[in-house]
């Protein structure tokens, strides 16, 4: 749920604009999004690493076209016209070994 308050903070995504539009992603952790970034979220999935703050934009159409899992693809297609900004626990920038370990454990669980 997006909220608006009276205090302006720097946009968590572009880190340029100031905005009062935010959402609480976990208790006490807010993500602020300016109008430009909210507009960009219509065409892109936006991922924010909650560990280091790195932001990743991925075109929605391209990501959906590459998906192999039909259920996941259907779920993302249902959200194609929604503005989605997703928090990540870690990213390749702040924890490359953690990402590798996660992929290996997921592959092992699938076998």
TORLO-892777 format. One record per residue: residue in three letters; chain; x, y, z of N, C-alpha, C in turn. Coordinates in steps of 0.2 Angstrom, whole numbers, plus 5000, padded with zeros to 4 digits. Example, Ala and Ser with C-alpha at 12.3 -4.5 7.8 and 13.67 -1.06 7.14 Angstrom:
(atom 'ALA','A',(5066,4972,5039),(5062,4978,5039),(5066,4984,5039))
(atom 'SER','A',(5064,4989,5035),(5068,4995,5036),(5064,5000,5039))
// end
This chain:
(atom 'UNK','A',(5004,4994,5000),(5000,5000,5000),(5004,5006,5000))
(atom 'UNK','A',(5003,5011,4995),(5007,5017,4995),(5004,5022,4999))
(atom 'UNK','A',(5008,5026,5003),(5006,5031,5007),(5009,5037,5005))
(atom 'UNK','A',(5006,5043,5008),(5009,5050,5007),(5009,5053,5013))
(atom 'UNK','A',(5015,5056,5015),(5016,5059,5021),(5018,5066,5020))
(atom 'UNK','A',(5019,5070,5025),(5021,5077,5025),(5028,5078,5024))
(atom 'UNK','A',(5032,5073,5025),(5040,5074,5025),(5042,5071,5019))
(atom 'UNK','A',(5047,5075,5015),(5049,5073,5009),(5056,5070,5010))
(atom 'UNK','A',(5057,5064,5007),(5064,5060,5007),(5066,5059,5000))
(atom 'UNK','A',(5072,5058,4999),(5075,5057,4993),(5073,5050,4990))
(atom 'UNK','A',(5071,5050,4984),(5068,5044,4980),(5073,5038,4981))
(atom 'UNK','A',(5071,5032,4984),(5075,5026,4985),(5078,5024,4978))
(atom 'UNK','A',(5074,5025,4973),(5076,5022,4966),(5081,5026,4963))
(atom 'UNK','A',(5079,5032,4961),(5084,5036,4957),(5089,5040,4961))
(atom 'UNK','A',(5087,5041,4967),(5091,5045,4972),(5093,5052,4970))
(atom 'UNK','A',(5088,5055,4966),(5088,5062,4964),(5083,5066,4966))
(atom 'UNK','A',(5077,5064,4965),(5071,5068,4966),(5069,5067,4974))
(atom 'UNK','A',(5065,5072,4976),(5062,5071,4983),(5055,5070,4982))
(atom 'UNK','A',(5052,5066,4987),(5045,5064,4986),(5042,5062,4993))
(atom 'UNK','A',(5036,5062,4994),(5032,5061,5000),(5029,5054,4999))
(atom 'UNK','A',(5029,5051,4993),(5026,5044,4992),(5031,5039,4994))
(atom 'UNK','A',(5028,5034,4998),(5032,5029,5001),(5028,5023,5002))
(atom 'UNK','A',(5031,5017,5003),(5028,5011,5006),(5032,5008,5011))
(atom 'UNK','A',(5030,5005,5016),(5034,5002,5021),(5035,4994,5019))
(atom 'UNK','A',(5041,4992,5018),(5042,4986,5015),(5043,4981,5021))
(atom 'UNK','A',(5045,4983,5027),(5046,4979,5033),(5045,4984,5038))
(atom 'UNK','A',(5044,4982,5045),(5043,4987,5050),(5049,4992,5051))
(atom 'UNK','A',(5047,4998,5050),(5052,5003,5050),(5056,5005,5044))
(atom 'UNK','A',(5055,5001,5039),(5059,5002,5033),(5055,5004,5027))
(atom 'UNK','A',(5056,5010,5025),(5052,5013,5020),(5055,5014,5013))
(atom 'UNK','A',(5052,5013,5008),(5055,5014,5001),(5051,5020,4998))
(atom 'UNK','A',(5054,5025,4996),(5051,5031,4993),(5052,5031,4986))
(atom 'UNK','A',(5047,5033,4982),(5047,5033,4975),(5044,5039,4972))
(atom 'UNK','A',(5048,5042,4968),(5046,5049,4965),(5041,5047,4959))
(atom 'UNK','A',(5038,5052,4956),(5033,5051,4950),(5037,5048,4944))
(atom 'UNK','A',(5043,5050,4943),(5046,5047,4937),(5048,5040,4938))
(atom 'UNK','A',(5050,5038,4944),(5051,5031,4945),(5045,5027,4945))
(atom 'UNK','A',(5039,5030,4948),(5033,5026,4947),(5031,5025,4940))
(atom 'UNK','A',(5032,5030,4936),(5030,5029,4929),(5035,5024,4925))
(atom 'UNK','A',(5041,5024,4927),(5046,5019,4925),(5044,5012,4927))
(atom 'UNK','A',(5040,5011,4932),(5038,5005,4935),(5032,5002,4931))
(atom 'UNK','A',(5029,5006,4926),(5024,5003,4922),(5027,4999,4917))
(atom 'UNK','A',(5033,5000,4914),(5036,4996,4909),(5041,4992,4911))
(atom 'UNK','A',(5044,4993,4918),(5049,4989,4920),(5048,4986,4927))
(atom 'UNK','A',(5050,4980,4929),(5051,4978,4935),(5056,4981,4939))
(atom 'UNK','A',(5056,4984,4945),(5061,4987,4948),(5062,4983,4954))
(atom 'UNK','A',(5069,4981,4955),(5071,4977,4961),(5076,4982,4965))
(atom 'UNK','A',(5075,4982,4971),(5079,4986,4976),(5082,4981,4981))
(atom 'UNK','A',(5089,4981,4981),(5092,4976,4986),(5092,4980,4993))
(atom 'UNK','A',(5088,4976,4998),(5087,4979,5004),(5094,4979,5009))
(atom 'UNK','A',(5099,4976,5006),(5105,4975,5010),(5110,4981,5008))
(atom 'UNK','A',(5111,4983,5001),(5115,4988,4999),(5112,4994,4996))
(atom 'UNK','A',(5106,4993,4994),(5102,4999,4991),(5103,4999,4983))
(atom 'UNK','A',(5106,4994,4980),(5107,4994,4973),(5100,4993,4970))
(atom 'UNK','A',(5099,4996,4964),(5093,4996,4961),(5094,4993,4954))
(atom 'UNK','A',(5089,4989,4952),(5089,4985,4945),(5083,4986,4942))
(atom 'UNK','A',(5083,4988,4935),(5077,4989,4931),(5078,4983,4926))
(atom 'UNK','A',(5072,4980,4925),(5072,4974,4920),(5065,4975,4916))
(atom 'UNK','A',(5066,4976,4910),(5059,4977,4906),(5055,4971,4907))
(atom 'UNK','A',(5048,4973,4908),(5043,4968,4909),(5042,4963,4904))
(atom 'UNK','A',(5042,4965,4898),(5040,4961,4892),(5046,4956,4891))
(atom 'UNK','A',(5052,4958,4892),(5058,4954,4891),(5058,4949,4896))
(atom 'UNK','A',(5057,4950,4902),(5057,4946,4908),(5052,4940,4907))
(atom 'UNK','A',(5046,4942,4905),(5041,4938,4904),(5042,4933,4899))
(atom 'UNK','A',(5045,4936,4893),(5046,4931,4887),(5051,4926,4889))
(atom 'UNK','A',(5056,4927,4893),(5061,4923,4895),(5059,4917,4900))
(atom 'UNK','A',(5054,4918,4904),(5052,4914,4909),(5050,4907,4906))
(atom 'UNK','A',(5052,4902,4909),(5051,4895,4907),(5045,4892,4912))
(atom 'UNK','A',(5045,4894,4918),(5039,4891,4922),(5033,4894,4920))
(atom 'UNK','A',(5028,4890,4918),(5022,4892,4915),(5017,4896,4921))
(atom 'UNK','A',(5017,4893,4927),(5013,4896,4932),(5016,4903,4934))
(atom 'UNK','A',(5023,4903,4935),(5026,4910,4936),(5025,4915,4931))
(atom 'UNK','A',(5025,4913,4925),(5024,4917,4919),(5017,4920,4919))
(atom 'UNK','A',(5012,4915,4920),(5005,4917,4920),(5004,4923,4926))
(atom 'UNK','A',(5008,4921,4932),(5007,4926,4937),(5010,4933,4935))
(atom 'UNK','A',(5016,4933,4932),(5019,4939,4930),(5015,4943,4925))
(atom 'UNK','A',(5012,4939,4920),(5007,4942,4915),(5001,4945,4918))
(atom 'UNK','A',(4999,4942,4923),(4993,4946,4927),(4995,4952,4930))
(atom 'UNK','A',(5001,4953,4931),(5004,4959,4934),(5007,4964,4929))
(atom 'UNK','A',(5006,4962,4923),(5010,4966,4918),(5008,4974,4918))
(atom 'UNK','A',(5002,4975,4919),(5000,4983,4919),(5001,4986,4926))
(atom 'UNK','A',(5003,4982,4931),(5004,4985,4938),(5011,4988,4939))
(atom 'UNK','A',(5012,4992,4943),(5018,4995,4945),(5021,4991,4951))
(atom 'UNK','A',(5027,4987,4949),(5029,4983,4954),(5037,4985,4956))
(atom 'UNK','A',(5038,4986,4962),(5044,4988,4965),(5046,4982,4970))
(atom 'UNK','A',(5050,4978,4969),(5052,4972,4973),(5058,4973,4977))
(atom 'UNK','A',(5058,4972,4984),(5064,4972,4988),(5067,4965,4987))
(atom 'UNK','A',(5074,4965,4987),(5078,4959,4987),(5082,4958,4994))
(atom 'UNK','A',(5082,4952,4996),(5086,4951,5002),(5094,4953,5001))
(atom 'UNK','A',(5096,4951,4995),(5103,4952,4994),(5104,4952,4986))
(atom 'UNK','A',(5109,4955,4984),(5110,4955,4976),(5117,4953,4975))
(atom 'UNK','A',(5119,4953,4968),(5125,4950,4966),(5131,4955,4968))
(atom 'UNK','A',(5129,4962,4969),(5134,4967,4971),(5136,4966,4978))
(atom 'UNK','A',(5132,4965,4983),(5133,4964,4990),(5135,4957,4992))
(atom 'UNK','A',(5132,4952,4989),(5134,4945,4991),(5134,4940,4986))
(atom 'UNK','A',(5139,4941,4981),(5140,4936,4976),(5140,4929,4978))
(atom 'UNK','A',(5143,4927,4983),(5143,4920,4985),(5136,4918,4988))
(atom 'UNK','A',(5133,4922,4991),(5126,4921,4994),(5121,4919,4988))
(atom 'UNK','A',(5122,4923,4982),(5118,4922,4976),(5120,4915,4974))
(atom 'UNK','A',(5126,4913,4973),(5128,4907,4970),(5126,4901,4975))
(atom 'UNK','A',(5126,4902,4981),(5124,4897,4986),(5116,4896,4986))
(atom 'UNK','A',(5113,4901,4985),(5106,4901,4984),(5104,4897,4978))
(atom 'UNK','A',(5107,4899,4972),(5105,4895,4966),(5107,4888,4967))
(atom 'UNK','A',(5112,4886,4969),(5114,4879,4970),(5109,4875,4975))
(atom 'UNK','A',(5107,4878,4980),(5102,4875,4985),(5096,4874,4982))
(atom 'UNK','A',(5094,4879,4977),(5087,4879,4974),(5087,4873,4969))
(atom 'UNK','A',(5093,4873,4965),(5094,4867,4960),(5093,4860,4964))
(atom 'UNK','A',(5097,4860,4969),(5097,4853,4973),(5090,4852,4976))
(atom 'UNK','A',(5086,4857,4978),(5079,4855,4980),(5075,4853,4974))
(atom 'UNK','A',(5076,4855,4968),(5072,4853,4963),(5073,4846,4960))
(atom 'UNK','A',(5079,4844,4962),(5081,4837,4960),(5078,4831,4964))
// end
